[in-house]
Amino acid sequence: MKNLIYALRVLLKNKFYAFLNIFGLALGLAVSIIILLYVQSDLTFDKHHDKWDQVYRIESKFYIPPKNDEFALTSVALPETMQMEFPEIQSFTRVQSAGQLLFRIEDKNFYVDDMYFADSAMFNIFTHEFIQGDPRTALVEPRSLVLTESTAKRLFGNQPPLNQLVKTDQNTFTVKGVIKDLPDNVHLTFNGLISYSTLTSGQPPMNAQQRMSQLWNIGTYSYVLLPKNYDVNNIYNRFHEVFDQYMAPIRQFAPSLREASFEPRLVPLNEIHFNSKVQYDLATGNKAYTQSFMAIGIFVLILASINYMNLATARATKRSKEVGIKKVLGSTKGKLVSQFLSESILITFCSLLLAVGLVYLLIYGVNINELLGKQLSLDWFNNPLLLFGSLGITIILGVLSGLYPAFYLSAISVINAMKGSVKTGPGSTFMRKGLVAFQFFVSIGVVIATLLMSNQISYMRNKDLGFNKDNVIIIPTRDTLVSRRLEVIQNELRENPNIIDVTTTTGLSASNANSVGNRLIGGGRQVMMVEEADTTMKTDTYNLMFIGENFVNAMEMELIAGRDFDENIPTDPTQGVLVNEAMVAYQGWADPESALGKKVQPAGQQGNPSRVIGVVKDFNAFSLHVKVEPTLILRYERFGTLTQVNPSVVVHAKAGTLQQTLNYLENKYDELDPSHPFEYGLLDTQAENLYKSDKRQSRLTASLSYICIIISCLGLLGLSSYTTATRIKEIGVRKVLGATIPQLVYLIFRDIMLLVIVGFAIAAPIAYLLIEEWLQVFQYTMDLPTAIISAAAIAGILALLVAFLTVSFHSLKAAQQNPVKALRYE
């Protein structure tokens, strides 16, 4: 207790250094608390469900020679078929996207994103807290609806939602339940669920032929509940019997599938977030991001600890007489170590209080959750990891930070202490400089990484995608009466001088709701037969796009061979196909010209095949994380049975007229479709959303780089304070002999500059290697060797500038001091 009281007096006496220590450690602790919450959220994805360790998602693995395709989606018939053949499957639920729905309540309209169909077993498998309704019956009857709390409040205000009627264009639903809003760490997020029986109501059960055909098509997310500690190999080992009985017979009707096969993959619920590599998955996490945040958090704590050590040893010259007097009065080394460790722990606990205040400000004041994309909260008593983790980090940091200063100060000899001449050996000096060099290594490395991440994101935003995404407005068609008048509507819209062109497509939507994978434009994948160079028909899965009239021209795509669809040629919309350059290479065609006339046909279909009429330059239908895929571009009028959705109207506006065009379109659609509120999406905004997690990591890394720089500056204050204190007489002598103030400042800064250069020399290549690894998730990247040069130059110059300004605080003060004060005791 005496040590703590004495430590408090020491802090109050040296307010400036106490502030530097406490503030530096508080920054480190605040960062560690936020990263602790962030990592905890990521590592506990989907674990709030009571049966999370029994739930598996079924994924599809198709082998259609010559390649394998893996999908997050399955056939709607697969879970039921598997339950019939594997009694150990206790329950299953299918979850199928309903997209964005327009709900009508009395005279009000509401668009609601992220709506899904789900089986009645949904709430038996997944744990959702019901505010109103019965989870056992909520999704049993057709046209039943379960809403999240925030969605129910948005639709009904303060009225009780239970048993209220909600209308859409096709149905009238009854609200059967209201559940608590979902936490942020679930892979399947929704605003409402519709009973799956709504889709099958009034339809006869599938016969054997229909089930067989259906099992080869995908369209729903499927989850099964298995016994605890169940070995899924039991299902894998016996599934070939299911395949032979239910799926293999179709191969006799479809020769293109003769060598094809299928296997299910059962993925534990808690592994979906980080380990998913399949197509058409929902948004998933990146374990490398989480690990990098953990690493940066540890580095920030180390930097803060180094600061304390440097500042404490820098104060040794001021406290040497205190140590000497205590030793003369009988204090032992152990008691001195205990005293200095008490000071260190007191400082870290003061820092913890300040850190908690900073975290509260960041979460509830600045709303850092928006930056992180999380719902972090400081729930100390319901989160033992947060409480004991913060206390544990504080105690460990206090002890480790205080050990070196404590042993260093307590080891000062009585004679040197009483004289006030504290000298350190080369080992101690080397260690202190090494710690500062390490600070600059971390700071410069993080700054370089931040600049390179920013360059990659800028590259993605500005890269030519092969089509024009700017000022492109997407307007969904909600009414079949409107969809039948699309040609007339397009012609009317083209008369507006602010509109460059108008087209239609089923591959674009106004909302990113329920979006899967990295898709920006396009329809999906389909098994097709395409003629190869040797005229044989190759069966494979290809990326398909379904477009309307004038799409290529309106989106400013480039034709490199052949021609676009011609409305004056009757066979073009029904039998014409466009392909991209990647398709030419994949099929082994000699060049784009040789692709013209090649046959294309859906697998298993007979009749007249379609033929390639044109080749477009490669375009990025997906994000830059994935390479351009071989793509078939078809007219949706011909393949409407594959798309089964109303097309969207796509308006390309002139630059600088976007708002005027939107105002015009809103007024126009009030006339064209008065029964639906005007709704639109912007293609460039959707393109930005593809890189949301990458931008989030870049912004977070940038924020952490600022913190690293601040902490490093505090460490420099400590080292420069120590350096000037030990060289104060040398400075006085040099000044008497005629040295100028700039010369004296350079004298002190020279050593620091060498440390910055050493830190830079180590940081630059390591940052290069780390960013090279980070870029592996992108198929299209900036020119890294060129980018690293500019980023390293900026980071190096910034480090030198910051170091110079920081060191100048002490060096100018020492250089301007009257030399008489430094030399009067000689």
ROSE-423363 format. One record per residue (C-alpha): residue in one letter; x, y, z. Coordinates in steps of 0.2 Angstrom, whole numbers, plus 5000, padded with zeros to 4 digits. Example, Ala and Ser with C-alpha at 12.3 -4.5 7.8 and 13.67 -1.06 7.14 Angstrom:
BEGIN
A506249785039S506849955036
***
This chain:
BEGIN
M500050005000K501550125004N502250084987L500650134978I500450294988Y502250334984A501950294966L500450404965R501550544973V502850514960L501550524946L500850684952K502550764954N503050724936K501450764927F502150774909Y502950604910A501550524919F500350594905L501550524891N501650354899I499750344903F499150404887G500350294877L499850134887A497950184886L498050194867G498850024867L497549954879A496050034869V496649954853S496849784862I495149794869I494349834852I495249704843L494849574857L493049614854Y493249604835V494149444836Q492949364848S491549414837D492449334822L492949174831T491149144838F490249154822D488549064823K488948994840H487549084848H486448944842D486148814855K486448674843W487848754833D488948594835Q487648484828V487148594813Y487948564796R487648654779I487548534764E488548594749S488548524732K490048454723F489748414704Y490948324693I490548354675P492148314665P493348384664K493148494680N492348494697D491148634703E490748664721F489248764726A488448824743L486748784735T485948624734S484448544725V482748584735A482448394734L484148344742P483848364760E482248274760T483048134750M484448124762Q483348114777M482447974770E484047874767F484947924782P483847914798E485247994809I484748164801Q483548224814S482948374805F483248484790T482848654784R482948734767V483248924765Q482949004748S483149184744A481549284741G482549444737Q481849614740L479949614743L478749754742F477549744757R475849844757I475049884774E473449984772D473950134761K475850114765N477250034754F478849964761Y480249884752V481149754763D482849674758D483549504764M481949404764Y482049214763F480949064762A481248934776D480548764781S479548744797A481048664806M482048824805F481848864823N482148694829I483848694821F484348884823T484048974840H483149134838E482349224853F480449244849I479649404856Q477949354849G477249194842D477649004843P479248944835R478548774833T477148834822A477649004815L478248934798V477048784796E475648854786P475748924769R475949114768S476649134786L477849274789V479149294804L479949464805T481449524815E481049654828S481749804819T480749754803A479149734813K479349904821R479749984804L478149904796F476949924811G477650054822N477050024840Q475549914834P475649734839P476249644823L475649464828N474249404816Q474349564805L474049544787V475449604774K475149604756T476349584741D475949584723Q475649394723N475149354740T474449404757F475449344772T475049334790V476349384803K476549224814G478049284824V479249414829I481049374834K482549474841D483649554828L485049444823P486849474830D488149534817N489149364818V487949254809H488349204791L486449194786T485649374789F483849414786N482449534790G481049404788L480649224784I479249164774S478548984776Y479348864763S477648784761T477148944752L478148884737T477448714737S475648744742G474448674730Q475748574720P475748384719P477248294727M478648264715N478648094706A480247994704Q480648074687Q480448244693R481448214709M482848134698S482848284687Q482748414702L484248334711W485448394697N484848574699I485348694713G484348834721T484348834740Y485448834755S485148674765Y485548634783V485348474793L485348434812L486448274816P486748194833K488148264844N489948214839Y489248124823D490548064811V489948134794N491048004785N489547884789I488547984776Y489948004764N490347814764R488547774760F488047914748H488547824733E486947714736V485847864736F486747934720D486447764711Q484647754716Y484047934714M485248024702A486247914691P484747844681I484548024672R486147994664Q485347874651F484248024646A485648144645P487148074637S488148234641L488048184659R488648004657E490248034666A489548154678S489448124697F488848214713E489348214731P488748314746R489848404757L489348434775V490148584783P490048624802L489048774805N490448864814E491648834799I490648914786H491149094790F493049064787N493248914777S492048934763K492748924745V491248874736Q490248964722Y488649064726D489049074744L488349214755A489649344761T490949254771G492449314782N494349314779K495349234792A496949324786Y496049484790T495649434808Q497449364811S498249524804F497149634816M497749514830A499549544825I499349734824G498549734841I499949644849F501249754840V500349914847L500449844864I502249804862L502549984856A501650054871S502649944882I504250004874N503750184877Y503550154895M505250074897N506150214887L505250354896A505650264913T507450244910A507550414902R507050484919A508450384928T509550534928K508150634938R507850484950S509550424953K509850524969E508150454975V508850284973G510450324981I509650394997K508450244998K509950134997V510950235010L509450225022G509350035020S508249995006T508649834997K508649794978G507049694980K506149834989L506649954975V506049834962S504449814971Q504250004972F504550034953L503449884948S502049964959E502250124949S502150024933I500549934938L499750094944I500150174928T499450034918F497850034928C497650214926S497950184908L496550054908L495350174915L495750304901A495750164888V493950104894G493450284892L494150294874V493350134869Y491650194876L491950354866L492350254850I490950134851Y489550244857G490150414852V491050394836N490250234831I491750134826N490549994823E490150064806L491950064802L492149884808G490549814802K490149744819Q489049764834L490349784847S489749824865L490549844882D489549714891W490849684906F489749574916N489049464903N490649444893P491949364905L493249364891L493149554890L493249574909F494649454913G495549474896S495649664899L496249644917G497449514912I498249614898T498349764910I499249664923I500449574911L500849734902G501149824919V502349694925L503249664908S503449854905G504049884922L505349744924Y506749824914P506550004922A506349924939F507949814938Y508849954929L508550094942S508749974956A510549924950I511250104950S512750114962V512550224977I514050324973N513450364955A511750394961M512250524974K513350604961G511850604949S513050534935V512050384928K513050304915T512450154905G513450014896P513449984878G512249834880S510949944888T511150084875F511049954861M509449884869R508650054870K509050104853G508549934847L506849954854V506550124846A507150044829F505849914832Q504550044835F504950124818F505049954810V503249924815S502550104811I503450114794G502849934790V501049974794V501050144785I501750054769A500449924770T499150054772L499750144757L499849984746M498049934752S497450104747N498250094730Q497449924727I495749984731S496050134720Y496650024706M495049914708R493950074708N494750144692K495049984682D494249964666L492949824668G492549804650F490949904652N490450074659K489750064677D489650244680N487950334679V487050174676I485350164684I484450004687I482550004689P481749834693T480149784684R478849734697D477349714687T477049594672L475949724663V477449844664S478649704658R477549684642R477749864638L479649874640E480049914621V478850064622I479550124639Q481350114632N480850214617E480050344628L481550354640R482750374625E481950544621N482650624636P484250724632N485050664648I484950484644I486250404633D485450234630V484250114638T484249924639T483549784649T484249624657T483949494671G485749504677L485549664686S484549714701A484149874710S484649794727N486149694733A484949604745N485349414746S486849434734V487949284733G489749274728N490749414719R489449434706L489149614699I488249574682G487649404675G486449264677G487249114684R487948954679Q487148814669V487648654661M487848684642M488548594627V489648704616E490548654600E492448644602A493748674588D493648494582T491648514580T491348394595M490148454608K490948494625T489748484640D490248594654T489548724667Y489748904660N489349074666L487749134658M487049314655F485349354650I485149514641G483849624632E483949724616N485449844614F486349784630V488049784622N487949954616A487050034631M488449964643E489850014631M490549844628E491749814614L491349694600I492949614593A492249494581G490549464572R489049574577D487749614591F486049544591D485049624576E483249654579N482849644560I483449464560P482049354567T483249214572D484449324582P483449334598T483049154598Q484649064591G485949194593V487349194606L488749314611V490349244619N491849334627E493649314624A493849194639M492649074630V493649084614A495249024624Y494348904635Q493548814620G495148804610W494548914596A495948984585D495349164586P493849264589E493349254571S493349064571A492149064585L490749134574G489449004569K489948884584K488448784591V487848814608Q486448714617P485748674634A486248504640G484948374637Q483948474625Q483648424607G483148534592N484048674583P485548734592S485948924595R487548984586V488849114591I488549274581G489849384590V491349394602V491449534615K493049594623D493249514641F492349604655N492349584673A490549514677F491249474694S492349564706L494249574703H494449444716V494049314703K494649304685V493549324670E492549164666P492049094649T490349174647L488849144636I487749294633L485949254628R484349344625Y483149324640E481649314628R482349144622F482849074639G481549144650T481248974658L483048984665T482949154672Q481149154679V481149344684N480549504676P481949604668S482649764675V482749924665V484549994664V484750174660H486350254655A486350434660K487550574654A488950624666G488450764678T486550734675L486250594687Q485150684699Q484150764685T483950594677L483350514693N482050654695Y481450624678L481350434680E480350454696N479050564688K478950454673Y478750294683D477350364693E476450374676L477050204670D476850104686P475750194699S475450044709H477350034714P478450164722F479950214712E481450114716Y483250114708G484950054711L486650124705L487850004696D489450094702T488850084720Q488549894719A490349884712E490949974727N490049854738L491049704731Y492549774740K491749824756S492749704767D494449754758K494049944761R493549904779Q495249824782S496149964773R495350094784L495549994800T497449964795A497550154792S496850194809L498050074817S499450154808Y499050324815I499050254832C500750164829I501450334824I500750424839I501450294851S503150294841C503250484844L502950454862G504450334862L505550454853L505150584866G505850464879L507350424869S507750604865S507450654883Y508650524888T509950574875T509950754879A510050724897T511550614896R512450734883I511950904891K513750944896E514350894879I513151014871G513651144883V515551124878R515151124860K514151274861V515551364871L516651314857G515551394844A514351254838T512651334831I510951274836P510651184820Q512251084822L511751044840V510050984834Y510750874820L512050804833I510550734843F509450694828R510850594819D510750444830I508850444829M508950464810L510050304809L508750214819V507350264807I508350204792V508750034801G506850024804F506450074786A507649944779I506849804788A505049864786A505049894768P505449714761I504349634775A502849744770Y503149704752L503049514756L501449534767I500549634754E501049514740E500249384751W498649494754L498549524735Q498349334732V496449354735F496349464719Q496549404702Y496849574695T498149684705M499149844704D500949844698L501649804715P503549834712T503150014706A501850044720I503049984734I504350114728S503150264730A502350194746A504050154754A504750334749I503150414757A503250314773G505150344774I505050524772L503550534784A504550434797L506050554796L504950704797V503950644812A505550594820F506350754817L504950854824T504750744839V506650754843S506650944841F505650964856H507050914867S508550954856L508051134853K507751154872A509451084876A510351184862Q509551344867Q510051324886N511351434893P512951324893V513451394910K511951294918A512751134910L514551164915R514451264932Y514851104942E516451064933
***
